[in-house]
């Protein structure tokens, strides 16, 4: 049986005669079909893989990043920018001296606000009030119906961060203190901090550990997984850079439609910010968020900016590699750019001078790395 009635010898002969007379046209048509069908099939496969990455990907939560129990402080309720109810804790400065300012702590994905004990306690000891809160769907903050929190910072986490900033601003104003805050975020929390800070005069300084931009990290993992699943190695290895950039754009569009949220670009927000002091901390051996991410964000940031790549540090684990140096540099950064205190102690001066090392020095860490830089 032939399709479309071609079992008729007369009709079949006519088709062959048409093809013979118009072989050039038929060749062009066949080429067009091949050149559109194959790329479409490849892109469909990549998009399917990428959506699974966004939906399921999450770096491991290390034991010392998990809930360690409440610390002394006042538990409060407040609302995100979109009105969603959230929970947080105000931990007043532990030192007896004057308060230096207020820092808002944004936890990583999959834990709760109490992981600040591991990372942010030195700030309290140094004289800063710390406001730690639970993102929606984490800790004591209820989830949102129809929204699943994922590793990538979306407009929901941005809204949560904006709500936390507004709450602390009002709290400071009630005390007759300046409405100026610092932000300290881990991984996704660091991205949310950058996204929320754009255009806010009250945010005076941002410190992040393991921060990333969703679009470029997605491209990195697309390449990583394509290498595993691609059947044609030649095709995978010869995709031009424009292909990957188009693909990550297409995937983000599809993800926002499928997951009913937006995934703003952290690198885009950082590129539009001018004069915002930022400290980027990143583990040299981070196998989930490549160190090139921190280097890229550093390039985009305006002065004053600092990049500390921690030798041997894994994702969000730099604090375990060098806990004393971690605390010293974090406090020195906020002392200078939030409290307005210039370092006078030799140790503090060294902490800031070490942070100010040129990017060329930091890039040496990535030389010979197995990670391919994404832009």
Buried (B, 14 or more C-beta within 10 A) or exposed (E): EEEEEEEEEEEEEEEEEEEEEEEEEEEEEEEEEEEEEEEEEBBEBBBEBBBEBBBEBBBEBBEBBEEBEEBEBEEBEBBBBBEBBBBBBBBBBBEEEEBBBBBBBBBBBBBBBBBBBBBBBBBBEBBBBBBBBBBBBBBBBBEBEEBEBBBBBBBBBBBBBBBBBBBBBEBBEEEEEEBBBBBBBBBBBBBBBBBBBBEBEBBBBBBBBBBBBBBBBBBBBBBEBBEEEBEEEEEBEEBEEEBBBEBBEBBBEBBBEEBEBEBBBBBBBBBEBEEBBBBBBBBBBBEBBBBBBBBBBBBBBBEBBBBBBBEEBBBBBBBBBBEEBBBBBBBBBBBBBBBEBEBEEEEBEBBBEBBEEEEEEBBEBBEEEEBEBBE
